[in-house]
């Protein structure tokens, strides 16, 4: 093998090794320097177990964790004392930071009371399998309220109309959080979140007639202006339309027939009497049967 070729190959390998070493040191120097710099951390309060809605937080429900100071969650707490004895108004998962927006004020009450926003009211109505949409009126869903009764202006005629729309369901019976699998909840009562004016309407509708809950899509926020339905309109809408009767044609005048009196026909002539032809020798005579012979 040529010595010159071997020399050139060796020099090329040495040059490539030197360049690779320099490039490696240049790229790794900032990373090693960043690791050597200390990072500021801060304590953050997290949930030691799942905390459902309505629970009042106790010390055993919390624990502390470290979080980078520049990544500290907005609304989180760094001291456990700031969270103890506050009701939960939104589900908190295990190891999730406890945020201000998921808690009610300390002393705001237990169970359902902390969930009610300031200025709103919770009204409970009695439902059945039909009124409660077969148990699928779950906490967190939205419904419309229909009232059926007899308005004074309509006399004895029954009317159904929509009195409330897009109402939030707070609880179904004593359940204030929906089932994770979306199963129906058989509850005799449903609690709705309404304004004070809506609470009066709902109470009056329940006392004066019957109410019906209508389930709606949670993303549908549009309010419909419906006129209501009367009993007569209901049955009229189910009846096939009646076609107007065609006017009957005027009767045509009957032609007048002139009757001309005719004379009675003459009685037919009596039939001729039977006759017998008698031949005596060369004489021929005709004799009437039954006629007496004359000499």
BADODREN-477458 format. One record per residue (C-alpha): x, y, z. Coordinates in nm, 4 decimals. Layout:
N
{{X, Y, Z}} ...
This chain:
295
{{0.0000, 0.0000, 0.0000}} {{0.1249, 0.3531, -0.0775}} {{0.2746, 0.5253, 0.2301}} {{0.1511, 0.8613, 0.1067}} {{-0.2103, 0.7374, 0.1103}} {{-0.1703, 0.6026, 0.4642}} {{-0.0257, 0.9343, 0.5810}} {{-0.3101, 1.1381, 0.4319}} {{-0.5685, 0.9007, 0.5839}} {{-0.4126, 0.9274, 0.9303}} {{-0.4006, 1.3084, 0.9195}} {{-0.7674, 1.3209, 0.8109}} {{-0.8738, 1.0993, 1.1007}} {{-0.6833, 1.3109, 1.3526}} {{-0.8394, 1.6309, 1.2151}} {{-1.1928, 1.4835, 1.2334}} {{-1.1352, 1.3726, 1.5947}} {{-1.0185, 1.7191, 1.6991}} {{-1.3179, 1.8909, 1.5330}} {{-1.5647, 1.6495, 1.6946}} {{-1.4158, 1.7064, 2.0400}} {{-1.4366, 2.0845, 2.0073}} {{-1.7997, 2.0722, 1.8830}} {{-1.9040, 1.8411, 2.1675}} {{-1.7564, 2.0716, 2.4308}} {{-1.9218, 2.3760, 2.2775}} {{-2.2685, 2.2173, 2.2789}} {{-2.2459, 2.0634, 2.6276}} {{-2.1009, 2.3661, 2.8069}} {{-2.4325, 2.5666, 2.8319}} {{-2.6308, 2.2602, 2.9428}} {{-2.3853, 2.1745, 3.2195}} {{-2.3790, 2.5378, 3.3269}} {{-2.7616, 2.5479, 3.3476}} {{-2.7673, 2.2390, 3.5652}} {{-2.5197, 2.3843, 3.8007}} {{-2.7323, 2.6958, 3.8531}} {{-2.9831, 2.6501, 4.1393}} {{-3.3586, 2.6847, 4.0465}} {{-3.5948, 2.8748, 4.2808}} {{-3.8844, 2.6577, 4.4013}} {{-4.1959, 2.7328, 4.5982}} {{-4.4347, 2.5239, 4.8074}} {{-4.7751, 2.4558, 4.6525}} {{-5.0769, 2.2993, 4.8256}} {{-5.2137, 1.9935, 4.6402}} {{-5.4919, 1.7448, 4.7155}} {{-5.3855, 1.4265, 4.8924}} {{-5.7026, 1.2524, 4.7645}} {{-5.9983, 1.3334, 4.5378}} {{-6.2128, 1.6102, 4.6862}} {{-6.5768, 1.6101, 4.5601}} {{-6.8137, 1.9042, 4.5585}} {{-6.9547, 2.0012, 4.8974}} {{-6.6667, 1.8617, 5.1061}} {{-6.5076, 2.0853, 5.3681}} {{-6.1291, 2.0515, 5.3450}} {{-5.9435, 1.9044, 5.6439}} {{-5.5664, 1.8886, 5.7073}} {{-5.5560, 1.5210, 5.6072}} {{-5.6926, 1.6130, 5.2628}} {{-5.3874, 1.8224, 5.1717}} {{-5.0138, 1.7941, 5.1222}} {{-4.7296, 2.0192, 5.0034}} {{-4.5267, 1.9833, 4.6849}} {{-4.2479, 2.1804, 4.5209}} {{-4.3070, 2.3831, 4.2078}} {{-4.0749, 2.6180, 4.0141}} {{-4.1306, 2.9745, 4.1218}} {{-4.1740, 3.0911, 3.7629}} {{-4.4313, 2.8159, 3.6986}} {{-4.6383, 2.8566, 4.0152}} {{-5.0089, 2.7959, 3.9287}} {{-5.2232, 3.1069, 3.9253}} {{-5.4654, 3.1064, 4.2177}} {{-5.2811, 2.8288, 4.4040}} {{-5.1866, 2.8326, 4.7738}} {{-4.8471, 2.7873, 4.9392}} {{-4.9783, 2.7417, 5.2952}} {{-5.2150, 2.4713, 5.4177}} {{-5.3784, 2.7048, 5.6702}} {{-5.5171, 2.9132, 5.3844}} {{-5.7242, 2.6183, 5.2593}} {{-5.8420, 2.4329, 5.5720}} {{-6.2167, 2.4538, 5.6545}} {{-6.3120, 2.5880, 5.3103}} {{-6.5882, 2.4079, 5.1129}} {{-6.5174, 2.2658, 4.7683}} {{-6.7402, 2.3973, 4.4884}} {{-6.5678, 2.2159, 4.1996}} {{-6.4176, 1.8671, 4.1975}} {{-6.0455, 1.8505, 4.2743}} {{-5.8477, 1.5478, 4.1595}} {{-5.5725, 1.3750, 4.3542}} {{-5.2317, 1.5556, 4.3320}} {{-5.4025, 1.8528, 4.1651}} {{-5.3160, 2.2010, 4.2963}} {{-5.5922, 2.3531, 4.5077}} {{-5.7032, 2.6744, 4.3371}} {{-5.8997, 2.9680, 4.4721}} {{-6.1712, 2.9304, 4.2070}} {{-6.2556, 2.5776, 4.3291}} {{-6.3225, 2.6807, 4.6896}} {{-6.5948, 2.8777, 4.8630}} {{-6.5362, 3.1272, 5.1407}} {{-6.4712, 2.9886, 5.4872}} {{-6.7980, 2.9733, 5.6847}} {{-7.0255, 2.9847, 5.3786}} {{-7.1980, 2.6629, 5.4850}} {{-7.1967, 2.2928, 5.4167}} {{-7.3290, 2.0706, 5.1410}} {{-7.5191, 2.2603, 4.8734}} {{-7.5043, 2.6094, 5.0232}} {{-7.1456, 2.6950, 4.9180}} {{-7.2256, 2.6100, 4.5559}} {{-7.4979, 2.8761, 4.5313}} {{-7.3478, 3.1971, 4.3892}} {{-7.4177, 3.5253, 4.5625}} {{-7.7511, 3.6663, 4.4457}} {{-7.8863, 3.3296, 4.3270}} {{-8.1285, 3.0859, 4.4884}} {{-8.1741, 2.7078, 4.4938}} {{-8.5321, 2.5806, 4.4530}} {{-8.6266, 2.2137, 4.4897}} {{-8.9136, 2.0721, 4.2843}} {{-9.0750, 1.7317, 4.3053}} {{-9.0375, 1.5183, 3.9938}} {{-9.1393, 1.1754, 3.8629}} {{-8.9912, 0.9461, 3.5999}} {{-9.1665, 1.1496, 3.3326}} {{-9.1059, 1.4950, 3.4763}} {{-8.7443, 1.4078, 3.5566}} {{-8.6737, 1.2775, 3.2020}} {{-8.6453, 0.9187, 3.3295}} {{-8.3725, 1.0040, 3.5806}} {{-8.1362, 1.1716, 3.3340}} {{-8.1727, 1.5201, 3.4859}} {{-7.8269, 1.5087, 3.6452}} {{-7.6324, 1.7744, 3.8379}} {{-7.4601, 2.0145, 3.6020}} {{-7.7108, 1.9769, 3.3176}} {{-7.9498, 2.2466, 3.1980}} {{-8.3261, 2.2232, 3.1566}} {{-8.6332, 2.4213, 3.0544}} {{-8.9406, 2.4329, 3.2783}} {{-9.2880, 2.3931, 3.1250}} {{-9.6037, 2.4745, 3.3219}} {{-9.9488, 2.3318, 3.2497}} {{-10.2568, 2.4943, 3.4010}} {{-10.5676, 2.6998, 3.3383}} {{-10.4981, 3.0720, 3.2938}} {{-10.7786, 3.2973, 3.4177}} {{-10.8067, 3.4646, 3.0779}} {{-10.8761, 3.1295, 2.9097}} {{-11.1547, 3.0194, 3.1413}} {{-11.1651, 2.6420, 3.1774}} {{-10.9276, 2.5753, 2.8871}} {{-10.5912, 2.4165, 2.9739}} {{-10.2661, 2.5688, 2.8469}} {{-9.8989, 2.4629, 2.8461}} {{-9.6227, 2.7219, 2.8182}} {{-9.2485, 2.7515, 2.8824}} {{-9.1928, 2.9599, 3.1958}} {{-8.8149, 2.9191, 3.2485}} {{-8.5304, 2.8369, 3.0109}} {{-8.1649, 2.7301, 3.0416}} {{-8.1797, 2.6558, 3.4149}} {{-7.8827, 2.4840, 3.5823}} {{-7.9492, 2.1660, 3.7822}} {{-7.7658, 2.1759, 4.1155}} {{-7.8617, 1.8348, 4.2486}} {{-8.0755, 1.5298, 4.1842}} {{-8.2087, 1.4266, 4.5229}} {{-7.9094, 1.4409, 4.7583}} {{-7.6555, 1.3903, 4.4780}} {{-7.4744, 1.7131, 4.3936}} {{-7.2257, 1.5732, 4.1417}} {{-7.3008, 1.3708, 3.8262}} {{-7.2127, 1.0071, 3.7905}} {{-6.8841, 0.9613, 3.6017}} {{-7.0485, 0.6977, 3.3801}} {{-7.3523, 0.9168, 3.3028}} {{-7.6015, 0.6733, 3.4541}} {{-7.9516, 0.7857, 3.5497}} {{-8.0241, 0.8936, 3.9069}} {{-8.3688, 0.8020, 4.0382}} {{-8.4469, 1.0927, 4.2679}} {{-8.7885, 1.2229, 4.3822}} {{-8.6688, 1.5838, 4.3796}} {{-8.4461, 1.8062, 4.1660}} {{-8.2855, 2.1303, 4.2844}} {{-8.2513, 2.4139, 4.0318}} {{-8.0335, 2.7271, 4.0441}} {{-8.2476, 3.0338, 3.9733}} {{-8.2705, 3.4044, 4.0418}} {{-8.5119, 3.5307, 4.3112}} {{-8.7660, 3.6277, 4.0425}} {{-8.7368, 3.2879, 3.8758}} {{-8.7850, 3.1223, 4.2145}} {{-9.1214, 3.2964, 4.2473}} {{-9.2267, 3.1871, 3.8972}} {{-9.1230, 2.8277, 3.9617}} {{-9.3049, 2.8117, 4.2949}} {{-9.6247, 2.9587, 4.1506}} {{-9.6156, 2.7201, 3.8540}} {{-9.5808, 2.4216, 4.0839}} {{-9.8683, 2.5295, 4.3083}} {{-10.1147, 2.6394, 4.0384}} {{-10.0599, 2.3565, 3.7914}} {{-9.8093, 2.0928, 3.6881}} {{-9.4484, 2.1432, 3.5825}} {{-9.2421, 1.9447, 3.3341}} {{-8.8619, 1.9514, 3.2995}} {{-8.7271, 1.9467, 2.9446}} {{-8.3626, 1.8462, 2.9028}} {{-8.1530, 2.0616, 2.6679}} {{-7.7994, 2.0604, 2.5264}} {{-7.5524, 2.2343, 2.7564}} {{-7.3971, 2.4239, 2.4639}} {{-7.7336, 2.5611, 2.3511}} {{-7.7666, 2.9001, 2.5198}} {{-8.0354, 3.0427, 2.2907}} {{-8.3695, 3.1361, 2.4449}} {{-8.6835, 3.0644, 2.2420}} {{-8.9944, 3.2833, 2.2463}} {{-9.2840, 3.0359, 2.2402}} {{-9.6509, 3.1420, 2.2584}} {{-9.7734, 2.8313, 2.4439}} {{-10.0328, 2.5783, 2.3345}} {{-10.4040, 2.5684, 2.4207}} {{-10.6106, 2.2524, 2.4354}} {{-10.8230, 2.3538, 2.1376}} {{-10.5127, 2.4299, 1.9302}} {{-10.3655, 2.0909, 2.0223}} {{-10.6626, 1.8948, 1.8946}} {{-10.7071, 2.1232, 1.5981}} {{-10.3488, 2.0591, 1.4900}} {{-10.4011, 1.6809, 1.5011}} {{-10.7210, 1.6924, 1.2963}} {{-10.6925, 1.6678, 0.9154}} {{-10.7860, 1.9905, 0.7404}} {{-11.1452, 2.0096, 0.6285}} {{-11.1884, 2.1113, 0.2672}} {{-11.4616, 2.3712, 0.2054}} {{-11.7711, 2.2208, 0.0542}} {{-11.8226, 2.3049, -0.3096}} {{-12.1366, 2.5121, -0.3745}} {{-12.4229, 2.2936, -0.4930}} {{-12.5329, 2.3716, -0.8498}} {{-12.8674, 2.5383, -0.8896}} {{-13.1394, 2.2899, -0.9975}} {{-13.2209, 2.2968, -1.3644}} {{-13.5846, 2.3749, -1.4542}} {{-13.7730, 2.0640, -1.5508}} {{-13.9368, 2.0715, -1.8929}} {{-14.3151, 2.1029, -1.8836}} {{-14.4823, 1.8211, -2.0666}} {{-14.8151, 1.8920, -2.2350}} {{-15.0530, 1.5990, -2.2001}} {{-15.3095, 1.5757, -2.4785}} {{-15.6235, 1.3843, -2.3928}} {{-15.6954, 1.1073, -2.6393}} {{-16.0215, 0.9269, -2.6990}} {{-16.0513, 0.5811, -2.5554}} {{-15.9915, 0.3151, -2.8180}} {{-16.2929, 0.1227, -2.9438}} {{-16.3309, -0.2252, -2.8032}} {{-16.2074, -0.4923, -3.0418}} {{-16.4778, -0.6731, -3.2472}} {{-16.5869, -1.0086, -3.1177}} {{-16.4113, -1.2977, -3.2762}} {{-16.5970, -1.4622, -3.5674}} {{-16.7924, -1.7737, -3.4797}} {{-16.6316, -2.1010, -3.5742}} {{-16.7373, -2.2303, -3.9141}} {{-16.7370, -2.5763, -4.0759}} {{-16.7220, -2.6395, -4.4460}} {{-16.9610, -2.9180, -4.5517}} {{-16.9367, -3.0813, -4.8984}} {{-17.2292, -3.2946, -5.0182}} {{-17.1617, -3.4401, -5.3586}} {{-17.0839, -3.1560, -5.5767}} {{-17.2284, -2.9009, -5.3382}} {{-17.0171, -2.7098, -5.0908}} {{-17.1646, -2.5164, -4.7970}} {{-17.0368, -2.3372, -4.4895}} {{-17.2120, -2.3881, -4.1630}} {{-17.1624, -2.2033, -3.8365}} {{-17.0977, -2.4275, -3.5424}} {{-17.3536, -2.3910, -3.2768}} {{-17.6048, -2.2242, -3.5057}} {{-17.9402, -2.3983, -3.5270}} {{-18.0330, -2.5492, -3.8644}} {{-18.3297, -2.4016, -4.0399}} {{-18.5466, -2.6060, -4.2714}} 
